[in-house]
Amino acid sequence: MEAITASKTEQKQTPAWLLELFGGEPEPHQKIEVAGVEWWYWHRCARPEINCHIEEGGGRLRMIECCQDDKGVFIWKYSLLVAEGQYVRAHGEAETLLQAAEEALAYIPEELEFGGMVWFREQRETEGWQGCVDGECAIVIADRGHFYWRRECVQAKDLLTLCGSLWGALSGETASREDAMQAAIDAPNKLRELVSKFVLGKPVEEAYARGVADGREEMRTAIKSTINCIRLLPAGMVKAKEAA
C-alpha cells in the first residue's frame, strides 16, 4: 500500500514527459540524450527542466533549456554567451519536447560584421542588434525610421548620472543602422574630447575616469552650461540634474 501511495505522489509531482523521458523520477543533473545532444535534468524555481551547454569557437557558449508550461506547451530558451556577462537571447514554443529541443538547437542568431566587431541580431519585434565594444555592451534598435543606440561606459558612469542620462549609458539617435553602430563605437572617445574642454590644466583621463564624483563645481557648471550641445545624451535630456 505504501509503495502505491509513493508511486502516485511521484507521478503527481513529476510531469509525465519527465517520467517518460527518464523512465522514472530523475535525479538532479541526471543526463539524457535528446535530439542527438546530451542534456541534464534540473528542477529550478517552479518548473523542472532539461539543460544543455555547447561550447563553440571564439569563446562562445550556447546554453539551452526546455520545460513545459502550465498549458502543456513546451518552452525553449536560448542564450549565447558572446562576452563576459553579455548574452544574445531567444525563446520559442513547440508541441513536443523533441520539437522544442530541435528548434532551440537549430536556432542561430544572424551576425553582422561592422566596425571591426561582430553584431548579433536580437529576437524582438523591431530590428535590433547587440555588440560588445571593448568589453562593454552596445545596443542598436530600429524604430519608425530611426535607429537608437545605447553604449555602456563604466568609466563615465558618474558623469552620465549627473547629466541625467537614461540607464547611465551613452546613447543617441541616427538615421541609419551603420551610423548608429559607429556612434556606439566612437561615443567614449567623443566624450573624452568633450570632457577635455571642461577641465583646463588637469589630466583629461583622470577627469574622464573620475567624472564628477568628487563634486568639482567647475565641472558641474561647465556641463550644465553646455548640456544642449551634448549630442551623446538621450533626446529630451537637455538639463542636468540639480546639484544636491
C-alpha positions as CSV (number, residue, x, y, z in Angstrom):
1,M,0.0,0.0,0.0
2,E,2.8,2.4,0.9
3,A,4.6,1.6,-2.4
4,I,1.4,2.5,-4.4
5,T,1.0,5.8,-2.4
6,A,4.6,6.7,-3.1
7,S,4.1,6.0,-6.8
8,K,1.0,8.2,-7.0
9,T,2.8,11.0,-5.2
10,E,5.8,10.7,-7.5
11,Q,3.6,10.8,-10.6
12,K,1.7,13.8,-9.3
13,Q,4.9,15.8,-8.6
14,T,6.8,14.8,-11.7
15,P,5.4,15.7,-15.1
16,A,4.6,12.9,-17.4
17,W,7.1,14.0,-20.0
18,L,9.9,13.6,-17.5
19,L,8.7,10.2,-16.4
20,E,8.6,9.1,-20.0
21,L,12.0,10.6,-20.8
22,F,13.9,9.2,-17.8
23,G,11.8,6.2,-17.1
24,G,11.0,7.5,-13.5
25,E,11.8,10.3,-11.1
26,P,15.2,11.8,-12.3
27,E,18.0,12.7,-10.0
28,P,19.4,16.3,-10.1
29,H,21.8,16.6,-13.1
30,Q,20.9,13.1,-14.4
31,K,21.8,13.0,-18.0
32,I,19.8,12.0,-21.1
33,E,20.3,12.3,-24.8
34,V,17.6,14.3,-26.8
35,A,17.9,15.3,-30.5
36,G,21.5,13.9,-30.6
37,V,22.7,16.1,-27.7
38,E,23.3,15.3,-24.1
39,W,21.1,17.2,-21.6
40,W,20.8,17.1,-17.8
41,Y,17.8,17.4,-15.6
42,W,17.3,20.3,-13.1
43,H,14.3,21.5,-11.1
44,R,14.7,25.2,-10.8
45,C,12.1,27.5,-9.4
46,A,8.6,26.3,-10.2
47,R,9.2,24.0,-13.1
48,P,11.6,21.1,-13.9
49,E,13.7,21.4,-17.0
50,I,16.4,19.9,-19.1
51,N,19.5,21.9,-20.0
52,C,22.5,21.6,-22.3
53,H,25.6,23.7,-22.9
54,I,27.5,23.6,-26.1
55,E,30.9,25.2,-26.4
56,E,31.7,27.0,-29.7
57,G,34.7,28.6,-31.3
58,G,35.9,32.0,-30.2
59,G,34.9,31.5,-26.6
60,R,31.2,31.4,-27.3
61,L,28.9,29.2,-25.2
62,R,25.4,28.1,-26.2
63,M,23.1,27.5,-23.2
64,I,19.6,26.0,-23.8
65,E,16.8,24.9,-21.5
66,C,13.5,23.2,-22.2
67,C,10.5,22.9,-20.0
68,Q,6.7,22.6,-20.1
69,D,4.4,25.4,-19.0
70,D,1.1,25.2,-17.2
71,K,-0.9,24.9,-20.5
72,G,1.2,21.9,-21.6
73,V,3.2,23.8,-24.2
74,F,6.9,23.1,-24.3
75,I,9.1,26.2,-24.0
76,W,12.7,26.6,-25.1
77,K,15.1,29.3,-24.1
78,Y,18.4,30.1,-25.8
79,S,21.3,32.1,-24.5
80,L,24.6,32.6,-26.4
81,L,27.4,33.9,-24.3
82,V,29.4,36.2,-26.6
83,A,31.5,38.1,-24.0
84,E,31.8,38.2,-20.2
85,G,28.4,38.9,-18.8
86,Q,26.9,39.5,-22.3
87,Y,24.3,37.2,-23.8
88,V,22.2,37.0,-27.0
89,R,18.9,35.5,-26.0
90,A,15.9,33.9,-27.8
91,H,12.9,31.7,-27.0
92,G,10.2,29.8,-28.6
93,E,7.3,27.2,-28.2
94,A,6.6,23.8,-29.5
95,E,4.1,21.0,-29.1
96,T,6.5,18.3,-28.0
97,L,9.8,18.2,-26.1
98,L,11.7,16.8,-29.1
99,Q,10.4,19.7,-31.3
100,A,11.4,22.2,-28.7
101,A,14.9,20.8,-28.4
102,E,15.4,20.6,-32.1
103,E,14.2,24.2,-32.6
104,A,16.5,25.5,-29.9
105,L,19.5,23.6,-31.2
106,A,18.8,24.8,-34.8
107,Y,18.5,28.5,-33.7
108,I,21.3,30.7,-34.9
109,P,21.2,34.4,-34.5
110,E,22.0,36.5,-37.5
111,E,25.5,38.0,-37.4
112,L,26.8,41.2,-39.0
113,E,30.4,42.4,-39.1
114,F,30.8,46.2,-38.8
115,G,33.4,48.5,-37.2
116,G,35.8,45.6,-36.7
117,M,33.4,43.6,-34.5
118,V,30.5,41.2,-34.7
119,W,27.0,42.3,-34.1
120,F,24.2,39.8,-33.3
121,R,20.6,40.3,-34.3
122,E,18.3,40.2,-31.3
123,Q,14.9,38.4,-31.2
124,R,12.5,41.3,-31.0
125,E,9.5,42.8,-32.9
126,T,11.7,45.6,-34.4
127,E,15.2,45.3,-35.8
128,G,17.7,45.2,-33.1
129,W,21.5,44.4,-32.8
130,Q,23.8,43.8,-29.9
131,G,27.6,44.0,-29.9
132,C,30.4,44.1,-27.4
133,V,32.8,47.0,-27.7
134,D,35.9,46.8,-25.5
135,G,34.0,44.6,-23.1
136,E,31.0,46.9,-22.9
137,C,27.5,46.2,-24.3
138,A,26.2,48.2,-27.2
139,I,22.6,48.1,-28.5
140,V,21.1,49.4,-31.7
141,I,17.3,49.3,-32.2
142,A,15.2,50.5,-35.2
143,D,12.0,52.3,-34.5
144,R,9.8,54.2,-37.0
145,G,12.6,55.1,-39.4
146,H,15.2,55.9,-36.9
147,F,18.0,54.0,-35.2
148,Y,18.6,54.4,-31.5
149,W,21.8,53.3,-29.9
150,R,23.0,52.8,-26.4
151,R,26.5,52.0,-25.1
152,E,27.7,51.2,-21.6
153,C,30.5,53.3,-20.4
154,V,31.7,52.3,-16.9
155,Q,34.4,54.9,-16.6
156,A,31.9,57.8,-17.2
157,K,29.1,56.4,-15.1
158,D,29.2,59.3,-12.6
159,L,29.3,61.9,-15.3
160,L,26.4,60.4,-17.1
161,T,24.3,60.1,-13.9
162,L,24.9,63.8,-13.2
163,C,23.7,64.7,-16.7
164,G,20.5,62.6,-16.3
165,S,21.5,60.0,-18.9
166,L,19.0,57.2,-19.3
167,W,20.3,53.8,-18.0
168,G,23.6,55.6,-17.0
169,A,24.9,55.0,-20.5
170,L,25.9,56.9,-23.6
171,S,23.0,56.9,-26.1
172,G,21.6,58.8,-29.1
173,E,19.7,58.6,-32.4
174,T,20.8,58.3,-36.1
175,A,19.2,57.9,-39.5
176,S,20.9,54.6,-40.4
177,R,21.9,51.4,-38.7
178,E,25.5,51.8,-39.7
179,D,25.7,55.3,-38.3
180,A,24.2,54.1,-35.0
181,M,26.7,51.3,-34.7
182,Q,29.6,53.7,-35.5
183,A,28.2,56.2,-32.9
184,A,28.2,53.5,-30.3
185,I,31.8,52.6,-31.1
186,D,33.0,56.2,-31.1
187,A,31.0,57.5,-28.1
188,P,33.6,57.2,-25.3
189,N,36.3,58.9,-27.3
190,K,33.9,61.8,-28.2
191,L,33.0,62.1,-24.6
192,R,36.7,62.3,-23.7
193,E,37.1,65.2,-26.1
194,L,34.1,66.9,-24.6
195,V,35.4,66.4,-21.0
196,S,38.8,67.8,-22.1
197,K,37.1,71.1,-22.8
198,F,35.6,71.3,-19.4
199,V,38.8,70.6,-17.4
200,L,41.7,73.0,-18.2
201,G,45.1,72.3,-16.9
202,K,44.1,68.9,-15.4
203,P,44.7,65.4,-16.7
204,V,41.9,64.5,-19.1
205,E,42.0,60.8,-18.4
206,E,41.8,61.5,-14.7
207,A,38.7,63.7,-15.1
208,Y,37.1,61.3,-17.5
209,A,37.5,58.3,-15.2
210,R,36.5,60.1,-12.1
211,G,33.7,62.1,-13.7
212,V,32.2,64.4,-11.1
213,A,32.3,62.0,-8.2
214,D,34.4,64.5,-6.2
215,G,31.9,67.3,-6.8
216,R,34.1,69.8,-8.5
217,E,31.8,72.8,-9.1
218,E,33.7,74.0,-12.2
219,M,32.9,70.7,-14.0
220,R,29.3,70.8,-12.9
221,T,28.9,74.4,-14.2
222,A,30.6,73.5,-17.5
223,I,28.3,70.6,-18.1
224,K,25.2,72.5,-17.2
225,S,26.1,75.4,-19.4
226,T,26.8,73.3,-22.5
227,I,24.3,70.5,-21.9
228,N,22.3,71.4,-25.0
229,C,25.3,70.7,-27.2
230,I,25.9,67.2,-25.9
231,R,24.5,65.0,-28.7
232,L,25.6,61.8,-27.0
233,L,22.8,62.1,-24.4
234,P,19.3,60.8,-24.9
235,A,16.8,63.1,-26.8
236,G,14.8,65.2,-24.4
237,M,17.5,65.1,-21.7
238,V,18.5,68.8,-22.1
239,K,19.1,69.7,-18.5
240,A,21.4,68.2,-15.9
241,K,20.1,67.2,-12.5
242,E,20.5,70.0,-9.9
243,A,23.4,69.5,-7.6
244,A,22.5,68.2,-4.2
